[in-house]
Amino acid sequence: MKILILGAGRVGQSVAESLVSEKNDITVIDTSPERLGELQDRLDLRGVVGNGIQPSVLRDAGIEDADMLIACAPQDETNLVACKVAHDVFQVPTTIARRCWSSRRGWSA
């Protein structure tokens, strides 16, 4: 599967490690070239520097033929917007957004 991961923090790195080990084609998008460089040195994946909610960055990452987008950025809004753009603009069949606002604010779903 061709999978794009938004966010190269702890969660994004963990997801990338798991999916690379299953022989998937992984591209990670992050605003930090340093984090992406470290990840690319350790794993067989591609890194794209940029803001993952921008269609041009998603296009550069290869979203037009992606099977899945997993949004793991630290901001819920970024994750939700990235998934919406991936689904509505690029017709990505499967999108997953990390959500963490409820645990930080004491809310429950």
Residue frames as qw, qx, qy, qz and C-alpha x, y, z in Angstrom:
[[0.000, 0.888, 0.460, 0.000, 0.00, 0.00, 0.00],
 [0.342, 0.398, -0.046, 0.850, 1.06, 3.57, -0.62],
 [0.430, -0.754, -0.473, 0.149, 0.60, 5.42, 2.67],
 [0.199, 0.606, -0.150, 0.755, 1.22, 9.06, 3.58],
 [0.545, -0.556, -0.508, 0.369, 1.83, 9.94, 7.21],
 [0.046, 0.807, 0.003, 0.588, 1.45, 13.52, 8.37],
 [0.498, -0.785, 0.248, -0.272, 3.70, 14.24, 11.33],
 [0.719, 0.322, -0.551, 0.275, 7.13, 12.91, 12.26],
 [0.360, -0.606, 0.460, -0.539, 6.74, 13.20, 16.02],
 [0.300, -0.257, 0.886, -0.244, 6.59, 10.22, 18.39],
 [0.700, 0.303, 0.528, -0.372, 3.26, 8.95, 17.10],
 [0.646, 0.685, -0.182, -0.283, 4.11, 9.46, 13.43],
 [0.140, 0.598, -0.789, -0.007, 7.48, 7.77, 13.87],
 [0.459, -0.097, 0.838, -0.280, 5.90, 4.80, 15.61],
 [0.740, 0.486, 0.303, -0.353, 3.29, 4.42, 12.87],
 [0.487, 0.729, -0.438, -0.201, 5.98, 4.71, 10.19],
 [0.127, -0.463, 0.873, -0.085, 8.14, 2.06, 11.87],
 [0.612, 0.126, 0.723, -0.296, 5.24, -0.39, 12.01],
 [0.705, 0.617, 0.183, -0.298, 4.11, 0.19, 8.44],
 [0.302, 0.727, -0.592, -0.173, 7.60, 0.14, 6.90],
 [0.301, -0.319, 0.893, -0.100, 8.21, -3.23, 8.52],
 [0.651, 0.345, 0.634, -0.235, 5.15, -4.53, 6.66],
 [0.429, 0.038, 0.619, 0.657, 6.71, -3.54, 3.31],
 [0.245, 0.855, 0.448, -0.089, 4.42, -0.58, 2.60],
 [0.434, 0.419, 0.135, 0.786, 5.47, 2.42, 0.49],
 [0.344, -0.773, -0.412, 0.337, 5.64, 5.17, 3.13],
 [0.294, 0.508, 0.014, 0.809, 6.01, 8.93, 2.74],
 [0.381, -0.632, -0.488, 0.467, 6.15, 11.13, 5.85],
 [0.152, 0.730, 0.164, 0.645, 5.28, 14.83, 5.73],
 [0.523, -0.660, -0.333, 0.424, 6.56, 17.17, 8.43],
 [0.133, 0.981, -0.006, 0.140, 7.65, 20.78, 8.82],
 [0.455, -0.767, 0.437, 0.117, 10.96, 19.76, 10.40],
 [0.690, 0.568, -0.445, -0.048, 13.70, 18.74, 7.95],
 [0.046, -0.528, 0.786, -0.318, 15.79, 17.53, 10.91],
 [0.673, -0.057, 0.607, -0.419, 13.13, 15.08, 12.13],
 [0.854, 0.455, 0.003, -0.253, 12.55, 13.82, 8.60],
 [0.412, 0.668, -0.615, 0.069, 16.27, 13.37, 8.05],
 [0.296, -0.374, 0.807, -0.348, 16.63, 11.29, 11.21],
 [0.786, 0.172, 0.446, -0.392, 13.65, 9.17, 10.19],
 [0.755, 0.599, -0.210, -0.163, 14.95, 8.64, 6.66],
 [0.149, 0.625, -0.751, 0.151, 18.34, 7.59, 8.06],
 [0.405, -0.202, 0.813, -0.366, 16.67, 4.87, 10.15],
 [0.624, 0.333, 0.661, -0.253, 13.86, 3.66, 7.91],
 [0.256, 0.096, 0.703, 0.657, 13.20, 2.92, 4.25],
 [0.159, 0.790, 0.574, -0.143, 10.80, 5.78, 3.57],
 [0.323, 0.468, 0.216, 0.793, 10.55, 9.12, 1.84],
 [0.209, -0.606, -0.435, 0.632, 10.28, 12.45, 3.64],
 [0.197, 0.637, 0.366, 0.649, 8.62, 15.62, 2.36],
 [0.236, -0.278, -0.377, 0.851, 9.13, 18.92, 4.18],
 [0.157, -0.286, -0.324, -0.888, 6.05, 21.12, 4.34],
 [0.421, 0.031, 0.462, -0.780, 2.63, 21.83, 5.77],
 [0.105, 0.092, 0.976, 0.166, 0.49, 18.75, 5.21],
 [0.325, 0.619, 0.598, -0.391, -2.78, 20.63, 4.87],
 [0.233, 0.658, -0.274, -0.662, -1.59, 22.39, 1.71],
 [0.882, 0.383, 0.226, -0.154, -2.68, 20.58, -1.45],
 [0.501, 0.759, -0.414, 0.030, 0.64, 21.39, -3.15],
 [0.198, -0.550, 0.779, -0.228, 2.59, 19.66, -0.37],
 [0.769, 0.045, 0.575, -0.277, 0.25, 16.67, -0.44],
 [0.782, 0.608, -0.041, -0.131, 0.69, 16.49, -4.21],
 [0.241, 0.736, -0.623, 0.112, 4.50, 16.61, -3.84],
 [0.431, -0.351, 0.780, -0.286, 4.20, 13.72, -1.38],
 [0.170, 0.082, -0.909, -0.371, 2.33, 11.64, -3.95],
 [0.405, 0.174, 0.635, -0.634, -1.19, 11.79, -2.59],
 [0.577, 0.329, -0.259, -0.701, -2.75, 11.44, -6.04],
 [0.741, 0.115, -0.624, -0.220, -2.13, 7.69, -5.99],
 [0.076, -0.300, 0.778, -0.546, -2.10, 7.10, -2.22],
 [0.481, -0.305, -0.801, -0.182, -4.19, 4.37, -0.66],
 [0.539, -0.688, -0.462, 0.148, -4.26, 5.98, 2.77],
 [0.145, 0.631, -0.265, 0.715, -3.41, 9.14, 4.72],
 [0.638, -0.525, -0.498, 0.263, -2.69, 8.89, 8.43],
 [0.058, 0.772, -0.093, 0.626, -2.59, 12.30, 10.12],
 [0.744, -0.393, -0.419, 0.342, -0.54, 12.24, 13.35],
 [0.217, 0.537, -0.162, 0.799, 0.28, 15.92, 13.84],
 [0.219, -0.174, -0.691, 0.667, 0.02, 17.28, 17.39],
 [0.300, 0.181, 0.161, -0.923, -2.89, 19.58, 16.46],
 [0.443, 0.363, 0.802, -0.168, -6.31, 17.99, 16.00],
 [0.423, 0.763, 0.124, -0.474, -7.36, 20.70, 13.58],
 [0.126, 0.610, -0.665, -0.413, -4.40, 19.97, 11.30],
 [0.236, -0.049, 0.968, 0.064, -5.20, 16.27, 11.31],
 [0.437, 0.545, 0.648, -0.304, -8.88, 16.77, 10.53],
 [0.365, 0.787, -0.116, -0.484, -8.24, 19.30, 7.75],
 [0.002, -0.480, 0.806, 0.346, -5.54, 17.10, 6.17],
 [0.318, 0.168, 0.933, -0.021, -7.94, 14.14, 6.12],
 [0.426, 0.698, 0.406, -0.408, -10.74, 16.26, 4.67],
 [0.259, 0.741, -0.397, -0.475, -8.49, 17.60, 1.90],
 [0.135, -0.289, 0.921, 0.223, -7.12, 14.12, 1.15],
 [0.365, 0.348, 0.854, -0.128, -10.62, 12.66, 0.89],
 [0.373, 0.769, 0.377, -0.357, -12.49, 15.48, -0.84],
 [0.228, 0.822, -0.326, -0.407, -9.79, 16.88, -3.16],
 [0.136, 0.525, -0.811, -0.217, -7.69, 13.80, -3.90],
 [0.873, -0.019, -0.218, -0.435, -10.23, 11.00, -3.33],
 [0.150, 0.367, -0.877, 0.273, -7.94, 9.09, -0.97],
 [0.639, -0.282, -0.622, -0.355, -10.07, 6.08, 0.00],
 [0.712, -0.512, -0.440, 0.193, -8.92, 5.80, 3.62],
 [0.136, 0.643, -0.283, 0.698, -8.01, 8.60, 6.00],
 [0.674, -0.492, -0.496, 0.241, -7.21, 8.36, 9.70],
 [0.033, 0.754, -0.167, 0.635, -6.87, 11.38, 12.01],
 [0.473, -0.146, -0.653, 0.573, -5.20, 11.27, 15.39],
 [0.305, -0.739, -0.198, -0.567, -7.39, 13.03, 17.92],
 [0.538, -0.094, -0.616, 0.567, -6.15, 14.04, 21.33],
 [0.131, -0.463, 0.057, -0.874, -8.20, 17.07, 22.37],
 [0.708, -0.513, -0.301, -0.381, -10.62, 15.17, 24.61],
 [0.811, -0.255, -0.375, 0.370, -7.89, 13.76, 26.84],
 [0.390, 0.165, -0.200, 0.884, -6.19, 17.16, 27.23],
 [0.233, -0.343, -0.017, -0.910, -9.35, 19.08, 28.02],
 [0.222, 0.019, 0.807, -0.547, -11.08, 16.52, 30.19],
 [0.663, 0.229, -0.058, -0.710, -13.85, 15.93, 27.64],
 [0.442, -0.036, 0.893, 0.077, -15.13, 12.59, 26.51],
 [0.265, 0.099, -0.603, -0.746, -16.65, 11.56, 23.22]]
